[in-house]
Amino acid sequence: MRLFKRTSSLALIGFVALVTSAVAGSVGLAPAGAASVHAVGYQVGATFTGPITTGHIIEPVSAVNPSLSTYGYEEQEYFASGTANAYKATSTPSNGKWTIKPSSSAFYRTRILVRRPQNPADFNGTVVVEWMNVSFAEAAPDWDYLNPSLMKAGYAYVAVSTQALAINGGQGIVSTTKTTGLKTAEPARYGTLVHPGDQYALDMFDQIGKGLDTKGASVLGGLHPSHIVAVGESQSAYYLTTFADTLQPLSHTFDGIFIHSRGGSGVPLNGSSITSKSSQQGPPNLHIRTDLTVPVFMFETQTDLIQLGYAPAQQPNTKRIRTWEVAGTSHADTYEVGAEAPALGCSTPINSGPQHIVVQAAFAAFAAWVDKGTPPPTPPPFKLSRTKPAVLALDKNGNVIGGVRTPAVDVPVSTLSGAAPPHSSLLCELFGSTKAFNAQQLVALYQTKSNYIAKYTASLDKAIAGGYILPADRAGLLAQAEAVQFP
């Protein structure tokens, strides 16, 4: 049974009355403080067709690729279609209580990738819906970051090709060449896809989430979800920020929203690039609105706070909002790119911090919050040495003070930064840096390896007890510590 229900029967009756009134010309009616919405839109879920078998599937770009079969999972691809609205903001206050009105509507047909347990008995009841990222090429970074814990725990997962670049091709924000879209790369399979533009992406995502709730069994292998949650990282996190402040308060489509590495604002509603300052809508200190009825979890790295400008948007935790600022992390890191790290062309080693480990624990805490109402831990934010502009306070080893603490920063063997060296490329700026301690520094800090291991173990167990690292990761982290070379 869902703890945070989407819409009660009474609320649905009220919504039908609202739609009737809107059709009669009263578009804009909405509860006080909520966004106005077109009569046609979020009340109808997307239509699904498939599984698609023509041609060959094009998987999201990944350097991680956890094996589905190893964990008893299978994958199928479906098409999702409907008529989506584009919206125009009529007010964009920094508290997130935006108001919007419809500006146009258009037909869409996009693809979704469904990954689910082969054995229905292994399904834990929650469907994770990821807004796939197109900053470079279409990728599913949260599938990579959150696994293998997602599969070990039995989640169903749906990756959505939400943005036009994935379908039509184009120039990614951090790519140096244009990306070939699905339609061109494999026309036999994807030639019928239609994406009308990113101004429709918010409503497309909403309708797909709604469809998974009302028609989900058809694409989930007969599984009937108890919860449907949204996740998105980087550019997708900006979109989910805007989504949380506009459509979610009206559609109630998702039972929770996990926003991974957002900056200080949301995306513009007109579909233009988030990097185009002239197209930005909303303040650079945009909050998540506090009147949402579902949990919203924000996971922030050091890069997000400073380089991406999240610092002015920091907000207090509430009954429905939690933020973890995670020490020693950068927007992207060695885990995300794996052996491909040297190909980035960065002048110094990129960040090798604990993001992957902590984000798995963060999502587990978020999921328990959605399912059982158990609030996640509330770590302190990073300490700032200056606020305008924001500057992180650093300890004697060059690591940030405050935030979620792990052995990587409390028993360090390197300086882990969210900042890249000056004059780095836009891509390298997202990957931070790692500066390993030399032998003399290690001896000065710990004297002997046994002392280091003892301190590391104590710090690790404290982080696990605090809920910031999963117990399943303990052995692997201790093995990494044992591999540290002392003179």
Beta strands, then each sheet from edge to edge (+ up, - down):
strand 1: 47-49
strand 2: 73-91
strand 3: 99-117
strand 4: 126-131
strand 5: 156-160
strand 6: 170-171
strand 7: 178-179
strand 8: 227-233
strand 9: 256-260
strand 10: 296-300
strand 11: 321-325
strand 12: 384-387
strand 13: 390-392
strand 14: 414-417
strand 15: 433-436
sheet 1: 1+ 2- 3+ 5- 4- 8- 9- 10- 11-
sheet 2: 6+ 7-
sheet 3: 12+ 13-
sheet 4: 14+ 15-
end
